[in-house]
Amino acid sequence: MTESLRAAKRAGEARSSAPKLGILLIALLLLVIAACKKKSETAVNLNAANKVSMRQVRLYYESPQMLLVAEPRSIPLPESSAGAIPAVVRELLKGPAKPPLLRLFPEDTVLRGAYLLPGGTAIVDLSGATLSSGWGTGTHQEMMAAYSLVHSMTANFEEVRRVRVLVNGNPTETLAGHLSLTKSLSPHPALVEASSR
C-alpha cells in the first residue's frame, strides 16, 4: 500500500470518528445538566417533606453588662424538634451577629449531635480541639457559655426543660474546670437581662 493511500485511509478514519466524538460530548453534557436539575429538585423536595421554613429563634450571648441577652435571628428550621434542635445549636455556635454581643464558645467548637429525651432533657454533644484538650478560660465565660446553650434551647423549644452537655460523645465533668456538668442544667434567669427573659 502506498503512502498516499495510507494517509487517505487515516484521514477518512479521523473524519468518521469526529462526529462520534461530538455526539458523545453532547450526550455527556445532557447527562450533567439533567443531574444538576435533579439535585436542585431533590433539595426542594426534601425541604418540603421536612416542612422546613424560616422561623425566628432567640440565641443567647453575653452583653457588655456581663449578662445573657437574646439575639433574634431568622433561620430555616424543620417543623420537628428532632431536626430543629441541632440547627439552633449550630446557629448559636456561629456566634453573635451584633457586634456588642460576645461569642462564648471557642471558635473551633462543633456540634456532634443534639437530641431530646422523654422528660424534657436536651442532650447536646460538642467537640473541637479546644474543648477536647482543655479549655483554658475563666469561671465567668465557662458559666455564660453553658447557660447560653441552656437558655437558647429552653427559649426556642417549650418541650426542653434542661440541657445535658457531652464532649466527644461522653459525659463531662466540666468544660473548663469551674462549672459542674455532671448533671443537666436548668435555666438560670438571674444570668439573663430582664428584657430577654
ABEGO torsion letter per residue (X at the ends): XBAAAAAAAAAAAAAAAAAAAAAAAAAAAAAAAAAAAAAAAAAAAAAAAAGBBBBBBBBBBBBAAGBBBBBBBBBBBBABAAAAAAAAAAAAAAEBABAABBBABBAABBBAEBBBBBGGBBBBBBBEAAAAAEBBBBAAAAAAAAAAAAAAAAAABAABABBBBBBGGBBBABAAGABBAABBBBBBAAABBAAAX
